[in-house]
């Protein structure tokens, strides 16, 4: 079975997964464990091997408190820039440190910067990982104030959210108890990834059966299929979230390649073969095109684009969820550098190049 990429868990249960990257940290980790214990909550750490090597006792503290430990990398390099052997070293050494110290292995890895390719997924699968864990809530805590972190997390959570936090900033430590109170007051619990995945609303009702209809079906589930097909070399045409003839033809070709019935329709088996966990809300929401307008466009989709631009080295100057001239300029610079159509508009190809999953 292909390794599954998880952004959000489809569930109706009011639970979320808090995840902490780049540790373990000698100050943050013990404090975070205390706060989680105070609220009878748990979380998942995505650790760096270099940090784990320096603070092995913290791995035991995390695991013995009922929390989980996934792999981030050994020293936070862009894994997709490495050879296969180097990828194996980055993930394998970190996995070995976790196993040696805790006696356990959790099948979760998170690629640095959220960037991955088929080679990395293949390496992770060969090493025993089952889930490529991304996130649906990112407060950009490494460059935000305490109040901004709190507001961004609590305004964005919904059932099944995976929240990205880092162990490198004091403001995250200060924000955590307020976030925990906010979750409690809203009726949410914080679970490990394993426990959150157990709440998944499984069954055919969660994955729409995708087929050619009139009008065409559209939604995040269609877009996820198109993106997976495109990454695997089966071009569906435009990545527009619309299930038209070209997408159906690409599905048919993919099904032939993996020896599934060549129907051109996407059922649960095809979703699984594509490595897709169905979105909580399949449609009709999909990526809107972002462009400079009056008044300026605003929203979580703009914020996601701004965060991705910053991570990719194209600073929009502000991560405020407002598509203004500075964000447009950063988009133009990114499009130019990546050989895309340079129009300052964030459409399907620019979303894809940025690695942005459209927020619902």
C-alpha positions in Angstrom: 0.0 0.0 0.0 1.4 3.5 -0.8 2.5 5.7 2.0 -0.4 8.1 2.9 0.0 11.8 2.9 -2.1 13.3 5.8 -3.0 16.9 6.0 -6.2 16.7 8.1 -8.1 13.7 9.5 -11.7 13.3 8.2 -13.7 13.1 11.5 -16.7 14.6 13.2 -15.1 14.2 16.6 -13.9 17.5 18.1 -10.3 16.5 18.5 -7.0 17.8 17.0 -3.4 16.7 16.8 -0.8 19.2 18.2 2.6 18.5 16.6 6.0 19.9 17.6 8.9 20.1 15.1 12.7 20.5 15.5 13.1 19.2 19.0 13.6 17.7 21.5 14.5 21.0 23.2 16.0 21.1 26.8 13.7 23.9 27.8 10.6 23.7 25.6 10.0 19.9 25.7 9.8 19.6 29.5 7.5 22.6 29.8 5.3 21.4 27.0 5.0 18.0 28.7 3.9 19.7 31.9 1.3 21.8 30.1 -0.1 18.8 28.2 -0.3 16.8 31.5 -2.2 19.7 33.2 -4.9 19.3 30.5 -4.8 15.5 30.2 -3.7 16.0 26.6 -1.2 14.4 24.3 0.8 15.4 21.2 3.2 14.1 18.6 6.8 15.3 18.3 8.7 15.3 15.0 12.2 15.3 16.1 15.6 16.0 14.5 18.2 13.2 14.9 20.9 15.8 15.9 18.7 17.1 18.7 17.7 13.6 19.8 21.4 12.6 19.9 22.1 15.6 22.2 19.1 15.1 24.5 18.2 11.3 24.4 16.6 11.4 27.8 13.9 13.7 26.5 12.8 11.1 24.0 12.0 8.8 27.0 10.2 11.7 28.7 8.0 12.3 25.7 7.2 8.6 25.2 6.7 7.8 28.9 4.1 10.6 29.1 1.9 8.9 26.5 3.0 11.0 23.6 4.4 10.0 20.2 7.6 10.6 18.4 7.8 10.9 14.6 10.8 11.6 12.4 11.6 15.0 10.9 15.1 14.5 9.6 18.6 14.3 11.1 19.7 17.9 10.7 16.8 19.8 8.9 18.1 19.8 5.3 15.8 19.9 2.3 15.4 16.2 1.8 14.4 16.5 -1.8 17.8 17.9 -2.7 19.6 14.8 -1.5 20.4 11.5 -3.1 18.4 8.4 -2.2 21.3 7.2 0.0 21.4 10.5 1.8 17.6 10.4 2.3 18.0 6.9 3.8 20.7 8.3 6.2 18.6 11.3 7.3 15.5 9.2 8.1 17.2 6.0 9.1 19.6 7.4 11.6 16.8 9.4 13.3 14.6 6.3 13.4 17.4 4.3 14.9 17.9 6.9 17.7 14.2 6.9 18.6 14.0 3.1 18.6 17.2 2.6 20.6 16.1 5.2 23.3 12.4 4.4 23.6 12.1 0.8 22.3 9.3 2.0 20.1 8.8 3.1 16.5 5.9 5.3 15.3 5.2 5.1 11.6 5.1 8.9 11.0 7.5 11.2 9.3 7.2 14.9 8.3 9.4 16.2 5.5 11.4 19.3 6.3 9.6 22.5 5.0 6.7 20.2 4.0 8.5 19.5 0.7 8.6 15.9 -0.6 8.8 13.9 -3.8 8.2 10.3 -5.0 11.8 9.3 -4.1 11.4 10.5 -0.5 8.1 8.7 -0.1 9.6 5.5 -1.5 12.5 5.8 1.0 10.1 6.4 3.9 8.0 3.5 2.9 11.1 1.2 2.7 12.0 2.3 6.2 8.6 1.3 7.5 6.9 4.7 7.7 3.2 4.6 6.8 2.2 8.3 7.0 3.7 11.4 5.5 2.3 13.9 7.9 1.8 17.5 6.9 -0.6 20.0 8.6 -3.8 22.0 8.1 -3.1 24.7 10.7 0.2 26.7 10.6 0.4 29.8 12.9 4.0 30.5 11.6 5.1 30.5 15.3 8.7 30.9 14.3 8.0 34.5 13.2 4.8 35.4 15.2 4.0 37.0 18.5 2.5 35.0 21.3 -0.9 36.5 20.7 -0.7 35.9 17.0 0.1 32.2 17.5 -2.9 31.9 19.9 -5.3 33.7 17.5 -4.2 31.8 14.4 -4.5 28.4 16.0 -7.8 28.9 17.8 -9.4 30.6 14.8 -8.4 27.9 12.3 -9.0 24.6 14.2 -11.8 22.2 13.3 -12.4 18.5 13.9 -9.3 16.6 12.7 -7.0 19.5 12.4 -3.2 18.9 12.5 -1.5 21.9 14.1 2.1 22.7 13.3 4.2 24.2 16.1 8.0 24.5 16.6 10.3 24.0 19.6 12.6 26.9 18.8 10.7 30.0 19.9 9.8 31.1 23.5 6.6 32.6 22.3 5.3 29.1 21.4 5.9 28.1 25.0 4.0 31.1 26.3 1.2 30.5 23.8 0.7 26.8 24.6 -1.2 27.0 27.9 -3.6 29.6 26.4 -4.1 27.4 23.3 -4.9 24.4 25.6 -7.5 26.5 27.5 -9.0 27.6 24.3 -9.3 24.1 23.0 -10.9 23.0 26.2 -13.3 25.9 26.2 -14.3 25.0 22.6 -14.9 21.4 23.5 -11.8 20.1 21.8 -9.3 17.5 23.0 -5.7 17.2 21.9 -4.7 13.6 20.8 -1.7 11.8 19.4 -1.8 11.2 15.7 -2.6 7.6 16.3 -5.6 8.4 18.4 -6.8 11.1 16.0 -6.6 8.7 13.1 -8.7 6.2 15.0 -11.5 8.8 15.0 -11.5 8.9 11.2 -15.0 8.5 9.8 -14.2 5.6 7.5 -16.4 4.2 4.8 -17.7 5.1 1.4 -19.6 8.1 2.6 -16.3 9.9 3.3 -14.8 9.4 -0.2 -17.2 10.5 -2.9 -17.4 8.2 -5.9 -15.9 10.4 -8.7 -17.2 10.0 -12.2 -18.2 12.1 -15.2 -21.5 13.9 -14.5 -23.3 16.9 -15.9 -22.4 19.4 -14.6 -18.9 18.1 -13.8 -18.2 17.1 -10.2 -15.8 19.5 -8.4 -14.1 19.9 -5.1 -11.0 19.3 -2.9 -11.3 15.6 -3.4 -11.1 16.0 -7.2 -8.1 18.4 -6.9 -6.4 15.9 -4.6 -6.8 13.2 -7.3 -5.5 15.5 -10.0 -2.5 16.5 -8.0 -1.6 12.9 -7.2 -2.1 11.9 -10.8 0.1 14.7 -12.0 2.9 13.9 -9.5 2.8 10.2 -10.7 3.1 11.2 -14.3 -0.5 10.9 -15.4 -1.4 14.4 -16.5 -5.1 15.3 -15.9 -4.8 18.6 -17.7 -5.7 21.6 -15.6 -5.4 21.2 -11.8 -8.7 22.9 -11.3 -10.7 20.6 -9.0 -13.1 19.7 -11.9 -13.7 16.1 -12.8 -13.8 16.3 -16.6 -12.8 14.0 -19.5 -9.1 14.6 -19.2 -9.0 13.8 -15.5 -11.1 10.6 -16.2 -8.7 9.6 -18.9 -5.7 10.1 -16.6 -7.4 8.0 -13.9 -8.0 5.3 -16.5 -4.3 5.2 -17.4 -3.3 5.2 -13.8 -5.6 2.3 -13.0 -4.1 0.3 -15.9 -0.6 0.9 -14.5 -1.5 -0.4 -11.0 -3.6 -3.3 -12.4 -7.0 -1.9 -11.2 -10.2 -2.1 -13.3 -9.8 0.6 -15.9 -13.1 2.4 -15.3 -12.0 6.1 -15.3 -14.0 6.4 -12.0 -12.4 7.0 -8.6 -13.6 4.6 -6.0 -12.1 3.8 -2.5 -9.6 1.4 -4.0 -8.3 4.1 -6.4 -8.2 6.7 -3.7 -6.0 4.4 -1.7 -3.8 3.5 -4.6 -3.3 7.2 -5.2 -2.3 7.6 -1.6 -5.1 10.0 -0.8 -7.0 10.2 2.5 -10.3 11.9 1.6 -10.8 15.5 2.7 -13.3 16.1 5.4 -15.4 18.3 3.1 -15.0 17.0 -0.5 -16.7 19.9 -2.2 -17.7 22.2 -3.6 -14.8 24.2 -2.1 -11.6 24.3 -4.2 -8.7 26.7 -4.7 -9.9 30.2 -5.7 -7.5 32.2 -7.9 -5.8 34.9 -5.9 -5.0 38.2 -7.5 -4.7 41.9 -6.7 -8.2 43.4 -6.4 -9.9 46.3 -4.8 -10.6 45.7 -2.0 -7.8 43.2 -1.4 -8.6 39.5 -1.2 -8.3 38.0 2.3 -8.5 34.6 3.8 -6.7 31.5 5.0 -5.8 30.6 1.4 -3.9 33.9 1.1 -2.2 33.2 4.4 -1.2 29.7 3.2 0.3 31.2 0.1 2.2 33.9 2.0 3.6 31.2 4.4 4.7 29.0 1.4 6.3 32.0 -0.3 8.3 32.8 2.8 9.4 29.1 3.2 10.5 29.1 -0.5 12.6 32.2 -0.1 10.3 34.8 -1.5 9.4 37.0 1.4 5.9 38.7 1.1 6.9 41.0 3.9 3.8 40.2 5.9 1.8 37.0 6.7 -1.5 38.7 7.3 -3.8 36.8 5.0 -4.2 39.9 2.8 -3.3 39.7 -1.0 -1.8 43.1 -1.4 1.0 44.5 -3.7 3.9 43.1 -1.7 2.4 39.6 -1.8 1.7 40.0 -5.5 5.3 41.0 -6.0 6.6 37.9 -4.2 4.3 35.8 -6.3 5.7 37.4 -9.5 9.2 36.7 -8.3 8.4 33.1 -7.5 6.7 32.5 -10.8 9.7 34.0 -12.7 12.1 31.8 -10.8 10.1 28.6 -11.3 9.4 29.2 -15.0 5.7 29.6 -14.6 3.3 32.0 -16.3 4.2 35.3 -14.8 0.9 37.1 -14.1 0.9 37.7 -10.3 -2.2 35.4 -10.1 -2.1 32.3 -7.8 -3.8 29.7 -9.9 -3.6 25.9 -9.9 0.0 25.7 -11.3 1.3 28.3 -8.8 -0.5 26.6 -5.9 1.1 23.3 -7.0 4.6 24.8 -7.3 4.2 26.3 -3.9 3.0 23.0 -2.4 -0.1 24.7 -1.0 -3.1 22.5 -0.1 -6.2 24.7 -0.5 -7.8 25.4 2.9 -11.5 24.7 3.2 
